Amino acid sequence: MKITKAIIPAAGLGTRVLPATKAIPKEMFPIVDKPAIQYIVEEAAKSGIEDILIITSRGKSEMEDHFDRSPELEAKLRAGGDSKKTMLDQVVDVTKLANITYVRQMEQKGLGHAVLQAKKFVGNEPFAVMYGDDVIIGEDPCIGQLIRAYESTGLKGVVGMKEVNPEDIVKYSSLKTEPLKDNIYKVTDMIEKPKPGEEFSLFSILGRCVLPAEIFEILENIPYGAGGELQLTDAMKVLACRDGFAGVDFTGTRYDMGNKLGILKASVEVGIDHPEIGEEFKKYIKEVANNL
Ligand code: UTP
């Protein structure tokens, strides 16, 4: 079945980047000139996704404003003629990327609980999940790579994965894998936030997955897990152990916009390649580096 729906969980409290996240959603932090969530929606649109549900929460309505029309701003830019044409296009184009709807997660009870809010939107189709604070930049859009693996392997679901540093695995999930073909693996077990020694491998789920609709029934029946949260990994584990999942060691660079270092790395690396300010920024970075 063709995958045309994606959900973006973006309702978390973002405590790792307080106080910035007190009034601004981390998903709206800019990377040079676009908010994180716009990179994610663009990745979805390039991968054939037509309908997106953003899981949001109190105090995060900026995301809705960003993808909405802005008549006053547009009129002002239009009146500016040719000199404002590019800006006008940027402001309008963002409203046409996909059909975007929103639902609120009223209490932040974890990623699994956030995904459960999408049950009605998803219906009976397989769907994509794109974590709202994980920006992945590359030639080949990440969720498109996972959708292709879903179609080619015929497995129940797919996770995007990468190896993480040994000291970091306790903060992520760990996957039990067998190689299938090229950068695609079969995933037969997984654990969220393994205690030291409990990990299967250094492969961890990062930012993207494709899931069947039966995940909702599992989420409704499993207990709350690590950190007292309803963990999506615990629900995926049930399917992976029973039927097998695919794992794609995806190409592209992932930036974790939920932590301070990730935010800085994204700005520096995207800034260096930016068509407008890249050259000047490179000179500046070299100057800074020389003084370190
Ligand atoms: P994180 O665990 O990275 O987000 O979830 P968080 O809870 O905001 O982080 P900290 O630990 O407080 O800093 C990954 C994605 O899932 C969303 C987040 O918004 C983020 O985009 N999420 C997380 C929800 O939508 N609801 C939740 O209850 C938890």
py3Dmol code that shows the C-alpha trace and the ligand (Angstrom):
import py3Dmol

protein = """\
ATOM      1  CA  MET A   1       0.000   0.000   0.000  1.00  0.00           C
ATOM      2  CA  LYS A   2       1.408   3.429  -0.985  1.00  0.00           C
ATOM      3  CA  ILE A   3       2.455   5.598   1.949  1.00  0.00           C
ATOM      4  CA  THR A   4       0.996   9.089   1.687  1.00  0.00           C
ATOM      5  CA  LYS A   5       0.454   9.997   5.352  1.00  0.00           C
ATOM      6  CA  ALA A   6       3.017  11.164   7.882  1.00  0.00           C
ATOM      7  CA  ILE A   7       2.748  12.243  11.487  1.00  0.00           C
ATOM      8  CA  ILE A   8       5.174  14.612  13.169  1.00  0.00           C
ATOM      9  CA  PRO A   9       5.176  14.342  16.975  1.00  0.00           C
ATOM     10  CA  ALA A  10       6.080  17.844  18.145  1.00  0.00           C
ATOM     11  CA  ALA A  11       4.328  18.127  21.495  1.00  0.00           C
ATOM     12  CA  GLY A  12       7.280  17.491  23.827  1.00  0.00           C
ATOM     13  CA  LEU A  13       8.362  19.919  26.529  1.00  0.00           C
ATOM     14  CA  GLY A  14      11.924  20.274  25.227  1.00  0.00           C
ATOM     15  CA  THR A  15      13.403  20.404  28.716  1.00  0.00           C
ATOM     16  CA  ARG A  16      16.939  19.781  27.462  1.00  0.00           C
ATOM     17  CA  VAL A  17      16.952  23.221  25.859  1.00  0.00           C
ATOM     18  CA  LEU A  18      15.344  25.264  28.591  1.00  0.00           C
ATOM     19  CA  PRO A  19      14.989  28.195  29.045  1.00  0.00           C
ATOM     20  CA  ALA A  20      14.756  28.692  25.238  1.00  0.00           C
ATOM     21  CA  THR A  21      11.819  26.280  25.008  1.00  0.00           C
ATOM     22  CA  LYS A  22       9.814  27.995  27.725  1.00  0.00           C
ATOM     23  CA  ALA A  23       7.853  29.999  25.151  1.00  0.00           C
ATOM     24  CA  ILE A  24       9.287  28.871  21.771  1.00  0.00           C
ATOM     25  CA  PRO A  25       8.814  25.292  20.524  1.00  0.00           C
ATOM     26  CA  LYS A  26      12.176  23.658  19.742  1.00  0.00           C
ATOM     27  CA  GLU A  27      10.608  22.527  16.458  1.00  0.00           C
ATOM     28  CA  MET A  28      10.489  26.248  15.528  1.00  0.00           C
ATOM     29  CA  PHE A  29      14.181  26.923  16.222  1.00  0.00           C
ATOM     30  CA  PRO A  30      15.713  28.277  13.014  1.00  0.00           C
ATOM     31  CA  ILE A  31      18.520  26.616  11.112  1.00  0.00           C
ATOM     32  CA  VAL A  32      19.819  29.730   9.328  1.00  0.00           C
ATOM     33  CA  ASP A  33      16.507  30.934   7.836  1.00  0.00           C
ATOM     34  CA  LYS A  34      13.976  28.118   8.148  1.00  0.00           C
ATOM     35  CA  PRO A  35      12.510  26.546  11.287  1.00  0.00           C
ATOM     36  CA  ALA A  36      13.428  22.920  11.989  1.00  0.00           C
ATOM     37  CA  ILE A  37       9.917  21.682  11.274  1.00  0.00           C
ATOM     38  CA  GLN A  38       9.950  23.187   7.755  1.00  0.00           C
ATOM     39  CA  TYR A  39      12.975  21.037   6.828  1.00  0.00           C
ATOM     40  CA  ILE A  40      10.979  18.009   8.023  1.00  0.00           C
ATOM     41  CA  VAL A  41       7.825  18.913   6.084  1.00  0.00           C
ATOM     42  CA  GLU A  42       9.951  19.534   2.955  1.00  0.00           C
ATOM     43  CA  GLU A  43      11.574  16.107   3.377  1.00  0.00           C
ATOM     44  CA  ALA A  44       8.103  14.536   3.606  1.00  0.00           C
ATOM     45  CA  ALA A  45       6.832  16.382   0.518  1.00  0.00           C
ATOM     46  CA  LYS A  46       9.896  15.272  -1.507  1.00  0.00           C
ATOM     47  CA  SER A  47       9.170  11.670  -0.459  1.00  0.00           C
ATOM     48  CA  GLY A  48       5.613  11.576  -1.806  1.00  0.00           C
ATOM     49  CA  ILE A  49       3.802  12.345   1.480  1.00  0.00           C
ATOM     50  CA  GLU A  50       0.568  14.269   0.853  1.00  0.00           C
ATOM     51  CA  ASP A  51      -1.109  14.466   4.278  1.00  0.00           C
ATOM     52  CA  ILE A  52       0.672  15.407   7.494  1.00  0.00           C
ATOM     53  CA  LEU A  53      -0.630  15.451  11.050  1.00  0.00           C
ATOM     54  CA  ILE A  54       1.459  17.492  13.469  1.00  0.00           C
ATOM     55  CA  ILE A  55       1.002  16.444  17.107  1.00  0.00           C
ATOM     56  CA  THR A  56       1.196  19.689  18.998  1.00  0.00           C
ATOM     57  CA  SER A  57       0.463  20.993  22.492  1.00  0.00           C
ATOM     58  CA  ARG A  58      -0.248  24.133  24.516  1.00  0.00           C
ATOM     59  CA  GLY A  59       2.024  27.055  23.681  1.00  0.00           C
ATOM     60  CA  LYS A  60       3.116  25.647  20.338  1.00  0.00           C
ATOM     61  CA  SER A  61       0.712  27.411  17.966  1.00  0.00           C
ATOM     62  CA  GLU A  62       3.608  29.121  16.111  1.00  0.00           C
ATOM     63  CA  MET A  63       3.889  25.929  14.069  1.00  0.00           C
ATOM     64  CA  GLU A  64       0.326  26.379  12.789  1.00  0.00           C
ATOM     65  CA  ASP A  65       0.991  30.028  11.963  1.00  0.00           C
ATOM     66  CA  HIS A  66       4.121  29.110  10.050  1.00  0.00           C
ATOM     67  CA  PHE A  67       2.292  26.824   7.604  1.00  0.00           C
ATOM     68  CA  ASP A  68      -0.721  29.164   7.292  1.00  0.00           C
ATOM     69  CA  ARG A  69      -1.239  32.038   4.821  1.00  0.00           C
ATOM     70  CA  SER A  70      -0.164  35.457   6.043  1.00  0.00           C
ATOM     71  CA  PRO A  71      -2.311  37.965   4.097  1.00  0.00           C
ATOM     72  CA  GLU A  72      -0.866  41.188   5.563  1.00  0.00           C
ATOM     73  CA  LEU A  73       2.741  40.144   5.080  1.00  0.00           C
ATOM     74  CA  GLU A  74       2.001  38.826   1.584  1.00  0.00           C
ATOM     75  CA  ALA A  75       0.278  42.120   0.586  1.00  0.00           C
ATOM     76  CA  LYS A  76       3.248  44.123   1.836  1.00  0.00           C
ATOM     77  CA  LEU A  77       5.754  41.947  -0.051  1.00  0.00           C
ATOM     78  CA  ARG A  78       3.602  42.015  -3.196  1.00  0.00           C
ATOM     79  CA  ALA A  79       3.569  45.819  -3.047  1.00  0.00           C
ATOM     80  CA  GLY A  80       7.393  45.708  -2.935  1.00  0.00           C
ATOM     81  CA  GLY A  81       7.421  44.391  -6.528  1.00  0.00           C
ATOM     82  CA  ASP A  82      10.353  42.468  -8.040  1.00  0.00           C
ATOM     83  CA  SER A  83      12.747  43.194  -5.182  1.00  0.00           C
ATOM     84  CA  LYS A  84      10.487  41.270  -2.778  1.00  0.00           C
ATOM     85  CA  LYS A  85       9.402  38.505  -5.181  1.00  0.00           C
ATOM     86  CA  THR A  86      11.711  35.780  -3.743  1.00  0.00           C
ATOM     87  CA  MET A  87      10.557  36.506  -0.205  1.00  0.00           C
ATOM     88  CA  LEU A  88       6.921  36.452  -1.281  1.00  0.00           C
ATOM     89  CA  ASP A  89       7.433  33.070  -2.989  1.00  0.00           C
ATOM     90  CA  GLN A  90       9.119  31.664   0.139  1.00  0.00           C
ATOM     91  CA  VAL A  91       6.276  32.819   2.349  1.00  0.00           C
ATOM     92  CA  VAL A  92       3.568  31.400   0.076  1.00  0.00           C
ATOM     93  CA  ASP A  93       5.353  28.178  -0.979  1.00  0.00           C
ATOM     94  CA  VAL A  94       5.590  26.946   2.608  1.00  0.00           C
ATOM     95  CA  THR A  95       1.779  26.880   2.780  1.00  0.00           C
ATOM     96  CA  LYS A  96       1.575  24.527  -0.213  1.00  0.00           C
ATOM     97  CA  LEU A  97       4.004  21.782   0.811  1.00  0.00           C
ATOM     98  CA  ALA A  98       1.327  19.340   2.024  1.00  0.00           C
ATOM     99  CA  ASN A  99      -2.147  19.157   3.576  1.00  0.00           C
ATOM    100  CA  ILE A 100      -1.271  19.792   7.198  1.00  0.00           C
ATOM    101  CA  THR A 101      -3.622  19.250  10.125  1.00  0.00           C
ATOM    102  CA  TYR A 102      -3.008  19.392  13.851  1.00  0.00           C
ATOM    103  CA  VAL A 103      -4.061  17.549  16.971  1.00  0.00           C
ATOM    104  CA  ARG A 104      -3.129  18.331  20.562  1.00  0.00           C
ATOM    105  CA  GLN A 105      -1.538  15.888  22.945  1.00  0.00           C
ATOM    106  CA  MET A 106      -2.974  17.192  26.199  1.00  0.00           C
ATOM    107  CA  GLU A 107      -0.410  15.624  28.501  1.00  0.00           C
ATOM    108  CA  GLN A 108       3.188  14.851  27.598  1.00  0.00           C
ATOM    109  CA  LYS A 109       3.197  11.131  28.324  1.00  0.00           C
ATOM    110  CA  GLY A 110       5.868  10.156  25.803  1.00  0.00           C
ATOM    111  CA  LEU A 111       6.412   9.523  22.111  1.00  0.00           C
ATOM    112  CA  GLY A 112       4.161   6.432  22.062  1.00  0.00           C
ATOM    113  CA  HIS A 113       1.351   8.458  23.616  1.00  0.00           C
ATOM    114  CA  ALA A 114       1.923  11.227  21.049  1.00  0.00           C
ATOM    115  CA  VAL A 115       1.667   8.701  18.196  1.00  0.00           C
ATOM    116  CA  LEU A 116      -1.598   7.353  19.676  1.00  0.00           C
ATOM    117  CA  GLN A 117      -3.181  10.780  19.060  1.00  0.00           C
ATOM    118  CA  ALA A 118      -2.913  10.040  15.312  1.00  0.00           C
ATOM    119  CA  LYS A 119      -5.101   6.926  15.375  1.00  0.00           C
ATOM    120  CA  LYS A 120      -8.090   8.557  13.680  1.00  0.00           C
ATOM    121  CA  PHE A 121      -5.986  10.403  11.086  1.00  0.00           C
ATOM    122  CA  VAL A 122      -4.143   7.230  10.070  1.00  0.00           C
ATOM    123  CA  GLY A 123      -7.097   4.838   9.757  1.00  0.00           C
ATOM    124  CA  ASN A 124      -5.946   1.479   8.406  1.00  0.00           C
ATOM    125  CA  GLU A 125      -2.985   2.558   6.288  1.00  0.00           C
ATOM    126  CA  PRO A 126       0.734   2.235   6.958  1.00  0.00           C
ATOM    127  CA  PHE A 127       2.181   5.636   7.799  1.00  0.00           C
ATOM    128  CA  ALA A 128       5.417   7.513   8.357  1.00  0.00           C
ATOM    129  CA  VAL A 129       6.574   8.962  11.683  1.00  0.00           C
ATOM    130  CA  MET A 130       9.029  11.883  11.586  1.00  0.00           C
ATOM    131  CA  TYR A 131      10.247  13.101  14.982  1.00  0.00           C
ATOM    132  CA  GLY A 132       9.709  16.853  15.154  1.00  0.00           C
ATOM    133  CA  ASP A 133      13.122  17.673  16.592  1.00  0.00           C
ATOM    134  CA  ASP A 134      15.197  15.483  14.255  1.00  0.00           C
ATOM    135  CA  VAL A 135      16.236  17.299  11.099  1.00  0.00           C
ATOM    136  CA  ILE A 136      17.886  15.029   8.539  1.00  0.00           C
ATOM    137  CA  ILE A 137      19.595  16.665   5.590  1.00  0.00           C
ATOM    138  CA  GLY A 138      20.858  14.785   2.542  1.00  0.00           C
ATOM    139  CA  GLU A 139      20.523  14.358  -1.226  1.00  0.00           C
ATOM    140  CA  ASP A 140      18.086  11.451  -0.855  1.00  0.00           C
ATOM    141  CA  PRO A 141      15.284  12.378   1.611  1.00  0.00           C
ATOM    142  CA  CYS A 142      15.467  10.065   4.614  1.00  0.00           C
ATOM    143  CA  ILE A 143      11.799   9.126   4.904  1.00  0.00           C
ATOM    144  CA  GLY A 144      11.802   8.319   1.164  1.00  0.00           C
ATOM    145  CA  GLN A 145      14.630   5.817   1.811  1.00  0.00           C
ATOM    146  CA  LEU A 146      12.527   4.152   4.523  1.00  0.00           C
ATOM    147  CA  ILE A 147       9.413   4.056   2.333  1.00  0.00           C
ATOM    148  CA  ARG A 148      11.402   2.317  -0.427  1.00  0.00           C
ATOM    149  CA  ALA A 149      12.698  -0.233   2.104  1.00  0.00           C
ATOM    150  CA  TYR A 150       9.122  -0.818   3.293  1.00  0.00           C
ATOM    151  CA  GLU A 151       8.052  -1.539  -0.269  1.00  0.00           C
ATOM    152  CA  SER A 152      11.072  -3.687  -1.198  1.00  0.00           C
ATOM    153  CA  THR A 153      11.317  -5.841   1.959  1.00  0.00           C
ATOM    154  CA  GLY A 154       7.602  -6.366   2.590  1.00  0.00           C
ATOM    155  CA  LEU A 155       8.386  -6.299   6.347  1.00  0.00           C
ATOM    156  CA  LYS A 156       5.891  -4.988   8.931  1.00  0.00           C
ATOM    157  CA  GLY A 157       7.629  -1.685   9.553  1.00  0.00           C
ATOM    158  CA  VAL A 158      10.892   0.174   9.044  1.00  0.00           C
ATOM    159  CA  VAL A 159      13.101   2.193  11.353  1.00  0.00           C
ATOM    160  CA  GLY A 160      15.745   4.733  10.392  1.00  0.00           C
ATOM    161  CA  MET A 161      18.918   3.839  12.242  1.00  0.00           C
ATOM    162  CA  LYS A 162      22.535   4.858  12.719  1.00  0.00           C
ATOM    163  CA  GLU A 163      25.352   3.749  14.986  1.00  0.00           C
ATOM    164  CA  VAL A 164      25.806   5.982  18.022  1.00  0.00           C
ATOM    165  CA  ASN A 165      28.836   6.361  20.298  1.00  0.00           C
ATOM    166  CA  PRO A 166      29.132   3.562  22.894  1.00  0.00           C
ATOM    167  CA  GLU A 167      28.761   6.039  25.775  1.00  0.00           C
ATOM    168  CA  ASP A 168      25.541   7.412  24.262  1.00  0.00           C
ATOM    169  CA  ILE A 169      23.600   4.181  23.676  1.00  0.00           C
ATOM    170  CA  VAL A 170      22.004   4.341  27.157  1.00  0.00           C
ATOM    171  CA  LYS A 171      20.231   7.562  26.089  1.00  0.00           C
ATOM    172  CA  TYR A 172      18.814   6.025  22.898  1.00  0.00           C
ATOM    173  CA  SER A 173      17.398   2.659  21.821  1.00  0.00           C
ATOM    174  CA  SER A 174      19.440  -0.367  20.755  1.00  0.00           C
ATOM    175  CA  LEU A 175      18.592  -2.724  17.877  1.00  0.00           C
ATOM    176  CA  LYS A 176      19.266  -6.410  17.240  1.00  0.00           C
ATOM    177  CA  THR A 177      20.024  -6.628  13.504  1.00  0.00           C
ATOM    178  CA  GLU A 178      20.976  -9.020  10.692  1.00  0.00           C
ATOM    179  CA  PRO A 179      22.236  -7.650   7.344  1.00  0.00           C
ATOM    180  CA  LEU A 180      19.728  -7.962   4.489  1.00  0.00           C
ATOM    181  CA  LYS A 181      21.015  -5.974   1.506  1.00  0.00           C
ATOM    182  CA  ASP A 182      23.310  -2.935   1.185  1.00  0.00           C
ATOM    183  CA  ASN A 183      22.324  -0.527   3.977  1.00  0.00           C
ATOM    184  CA  ILE A 184      19.125  -2.436   4.838  1.00  0.00           C
ATOM    185  CA  TYR A 185      18.988  -4.777   7.845  1.00  0.00           C
ATOM    186  CA  LYS A 186      16.401  -7.020   9.437  1.00  0.00           C
ATOM    187  CA  VAL A 187      15.574  -5.897  12.971  1.00  0.00           C
ATOM    188  CA  THR A 188      14.460  -8.747  15.241  1.00  0.00           C
ATOM    189  CA  ASP A 189      14.490  -7.068  18.657  1.00  0.00           C
ATOM    190  CA  MET A 190      14.971  -3.666  20.264  1.00  0.00           C
ATOM    191  CA  ILE A 191      15.225  -2.023  23.669  1.00  0.00           C
ATOM    192  CA  GLU A 192      14.632   1.589  24.741  1.00  0.00           C
ATOM    193  CA  LYS A 193      17.297   3.254  26.905  1.00  0.00           C
ATOM    194  CA  PRO A 194      19.262   0.052  27.656  1.00  0.00           C
ATOM    195  CA  LYS A 195      21.137  -0.098  30.936  1.00  0.00           C
ATOM    196  CA  PRO A 196      24.897  -0.643  30.457  1.00  0.00           C
ATOM    197  CA  GLY A 197      25.404  -4.174  29.069  1.00  0.00           C
ATOM    198  CA  GLU A 198      21.765  -4.600  27.975  1.00  0.00           C
ATOM    199  CA  GLU A 199      22.321  -3.200  24.449  1.00  0.00           C
ATOM    200  CA  PHE A 200      22.090  -5.470  21.384  1.00  0.00           C
ATOM    201  CA  SER A 201      24.305  -3.251  19.216  1.00  0.00           C
ATOM    202  CA  LEU A 202      25.219   0.406  18.736  1.00  0.00           C
ATOM    203  CA  PHE A 203      22.518   0.757  16.082  1.00  0.00           C
ATOM    204  CA  SER A 204      19.825   3.037  17.401  1.00  0.00           C
ATOM    205  CA  ILE A 205      16.514   4.305  16.008  1.00  0.00           C
ATOM    206  CA  LEU A 206      17.001   7.895  14.943  1.00  0.00           C
ATOM    207  CA  GLY A 207      14.170  10.157  13.970  1.00  0.00           C
ATOM    208  CA  ARG A 208      12.137   8.287  11.377  1.00  0.00           C
ATOM    209  CA  CYS A 209      10.015   5.155  10.998  1.00  0.00           C
ATOM    210  CA  VAL A 210       7.276   3.590   8.909  1.00  0.00           C
ATOM    211  CA  LEU A 211       4.599   1.750  10.859  1.00  0.00           C
ATOM    212  CA  PRO A 212       1.510  -0.362  10.223  1.00  0.00           C
ATOM    213  CA  ALA A 213      -1.818   0.766  11.706  1.00  0.00           C
ATOM    214  CA  GLU A 214      -1.769  -2.220  14.104  1.00  0.00           C
ATOM    215  CA  ILE A 215       0.760  -0.282  16.204  1.00  0.00           C
ATOM    216  CA  PHE A 216      -2.186   1.606  17.783  1.00  0.00           C
ATOM    217  CA  GLU A 217      -3.727  -1.492  19.340  1.00  0.00           C
ATOM    218  CA  ILE A 218      -0.329  -2.425  20.751  1.00  0.00           C
ATOM    219  CA  LEU A 219       0.218   1.083  22.145  1.00  0.00           C
ATOM    220  CA  GLU A 220      -3.180   0.886  23.837  1.00  0.00           C
ATOM    221  CA  ASN A 221      -2.243  -2.328  25.619  1.00  0.00           C
ATOM    222  CA  ILE A 222       1.413  -2.082  26.662  1.00  0.00           C
ATOM    223  CA  PRO A 223       2.506  -0.648  30.020  1.00  0.00           C
ATOM    224  CA  TYR A 224       4.354   2.644  30.388  1.00  0.00           C
ATOM    225  CA  GLY A 225       8.112   2.081  30.072  1.00  0.00           C
ATOM    226  CA  ALA A 226      11.445   3.898  30.494  1.00  0.00           C
ATOM    227  CA  GLY A 227      11.113   7.279  32.229  1.00  0.00           C
ATOM    228  CA  GLY A 228       7.465   6.547  33.077  1.00  0.00           C
ATOM    229  CA  GLU A 229       6.545   7.344  29.429  1.00  0.00           C
ATOM    230  CA  LEU A 230       4.569   5.341  26.865  1.00  0.00           C
ATOM    231  CA  GLN A 231       7.464   4.311  24.625  1.00  0.00           C
ATOM    232  CA  LEU A 232       7.030   3.859  20.876  1.00  0.00           C
ATOM    233  CA  THR A 233      10.040   1.522  20.902  1.00  0.00           C
ATOM    234  CA  ASP A 234       8.239  -0.861  23.294  1.00  0.00           C
ATOM    235  CA  ALA A 235       5.320  -1.113  20.842  1.00  0.00           C
ATOM    236  CA  MET A 236       7.594  -1.557  17.817  1.00  0.00           C
ATOM    237  CA  LYS A 237       9.483  -4.271  19.728  1.00  0.00           C
ATOM    238  CA  VAL A 238       6.299  -6.392  19.841  1.00  0.00           C
ATOM    239  CA  LEU A 239       6.036  -6.321  16.044  1.00  0.00           C
ATOM    240  CA  ALA A 240       9.790  -6.649  15.432  1.00  0.00           C
ATOM    241  CA  CYS A 241      10.057  -9.762  17.635  1.00  0.00           C
ATOM    242  CA  ARG A 242       6.943 -11.331  16.120  1.00  0.00           C
ATOM    243  CA  ASP A 243       7.210 -10.436  12.419  1.00  0.00           C
ATOM    244  CA  GLY A 244      10.537  -8.639  11.909  1.00  0.00           C
ATOM    245  CA  PHE A 245      11.128  -5.016  11.016  1.00  0.00           C
ATOM    246  CA  ALA A 246      13.496  -3.494   8.487  1.00  0.00           C
ATOM    247  CA  GLY A 247      16.198  -1.054   9.564  1.00  0.00           C
ATOM    248  CA  VAL A 248      17.767   1.421   7.142  1.00  0.00           C
ATOM    249  CA  ASP A 249      21.220   2.787   7.934  1.00  0.00           C
ATOM    250  CA  PHE A 250      20.152   5.936   6.135  1.00  0.00           C
ATOM    251  CA  THR A 251      22.287   8.408   4.215  1.00  0.00           C
ATOM    252  CA  GLY A 252      22.126  12.041   5.301  1.00  0.00           C
ATOM    253  CA  THR A 253      23.172  13.985   8.385  1.00  0.00           C
ATOM    254  CA  ARG A 254      20.909  14.057  11.393  1.00  0.00           C
ATOM    255  CA  TYR A 255      20.740  17.092  13.633  1.00  0.00           C
ATOM    256  CA  ASP A 256      19.146  16.707  17.048  1.00  0.00           C
ATOM    257  CA  MET A 257      17.337  20.011  17.571  1.00  0.00           C
ATOM    258  CA  GLY A 258      16.401  18.822  21.059  1.00  0.00           C
ATOM    259  CA  ASN A 259      19.894  19.354  22.428  1.00  0.00           C
ATOM    260  CA  LYS A 260      22.208  22.351  22.572  1.00  0.00           C
ATOM    261  CA  LEU A 261      25.127  20.893  20.623  1.00  0.00           C
ATOM    262  CA  GLY A 262      22.840  19.543  17.890  1.00  0.00           C
ATOM    263  CA  ILE A 263      21.317  22.994  17.389  1.00  0.00           C
ATOM    264  CA  LEU A 264      24.754  24.597  17.006  1.00  0.00           C
ATOM    265  CA  LYS A 265      26.015  21.894  14.614  1.00  0.00           C
ATOM    266  CA  ALA A 266      22.955  22.340  12.390  1.00  0.00           C
ATOM    267  CA  SER A 267      23.459  26.112  12.147  1.00  0.00           C
ATOM    268  CA  VAL A 268      27.176  25.806  11.388  1.00  0.00           C
ATOM    269  CA  GLU A 269      26.925  23.044   8.772  1.00  0.00           C
ATOM    270  CA  VAL A 270      23.851  24.390   6.983  1.00  0.00           C
ATOM    271  CA  GLY A 271      25.295  27.918   7.214  1.00  0.00           C
ATOM    272  CA  ILE A 272      28.533  26.854   5.489  1.00  0.00           C
ATOM    273  CA  ASP A 273      26.572  25.484   2.497  1.00  0.00           C
ATOM    274  CA  HIS A 274      24.054  28.313   2.350  1.00  0.00           C
ATOM    275  CA  PRO A 275      23.935  29.965  -1.123  1.00  0.00           C
ATOM    276  CA  GLU A 276      23.481  33.475   0.265  1.00  0.00           C
ATOM    277  CA  ILE A 277      25.767  33.665   3.289  1.00  0.00           C
ATOM    278  CA  GLY A 278      27.901  30.489   2.969  1.00  0.00           C
ATOM    279  CA  GLU A 279      31.121  32.061   1.663  1.00  0.00           C
ATOM    280  CA  GLU A 280      31.167  34.886   4.188  1.00  0.00           C
ATOM    281  CA  PHE A 281      30.264  32.482   6.990  1.00  0.00           C
ATOM    282  CA  LYS A 282      33.130  30.121   6.046  1.00  0.00           C
ATOM    283  CA  LYS A 283      35.609  33.025   6.329  1.00  0.00           C
ATOM    284  CA  TYR A 284      34.173  33.877   9.732  1.00  0.00           C
ATOM    285  CA  ILE A 285      34.362  30.262  10.954  1.00  0.00           C
ATOM    286  CA  LYS A 286      38.023  30.040   9.856  1.00  0.00           C
ATOM    287  CA  GLU A 287      38.812  33.243  11.761  1.00  0.00           C
ATOM    288  CA  VAL A 288      37.113  31.872  14.869  1.00  0.00           C
ATOM    289  CA  ALA A 289      38.894  28.504  14.508  1.00  0.00           C
ATOM    290  CA  ASN A 290      42.277  30.248  14.185  1.00  0.00           C
ATOM    291  CA  ASN A 291      41.714  31.923  17.516  1.00  0.00           C
ATOM    292  CA  LEU A 292      40.770  28.760  19.392  1.00  0.00           C
TER     293      LEU A 292
END
"""
ligand_1 = """\
29
UTP
P 12.010 13.880 22.858
O 12.004 12.951 23.999
O 13.297 14.202 22.193
O 11.311 15.268 23.252
O 10.940 13.358 21.791
P 11.035 15.983 24.644
O 10.214 15.144 25.558
O 10.496 17.319 24.256
O 12.532 16.142 25.187
P 13.147 16.622 26.566
O 13.767 15.374 27.129
O 12.076 17.230 27.444
O 14.190 17.631 26.199
C 11.120 13.313 20.380
C 9.985 14.009 19.662
O 8.721 13.570 20.164
C 7.933 14.654 20.602
C 8.901 15.804 20.856
O 8.263 17.068 20.624
C 10.024 15.539 19.867
O 9.814 16.188 18.633
N 7.181 14.258 21.821
C 7.835 13.773 22.913
C 5.812 14.428 21.852
O 5.200 14.860 20.851
N 5.125 14.107 22.999
C 5.750 13.616 24.105
O 5.040 13.345 25.111
C 7.130 13.443 24.067
"""
view = py3Dmol.view(width=600, height=400)
view.addModel(protein, "pdb")
view.setStyle({"model": 0}, {"cartoon": {"style": "trace"}})
view.addModel(ligand_1, "xyz")
view.setStyle({"model": 1}, {"stick": {}})
view.zoomTo()
view.show()
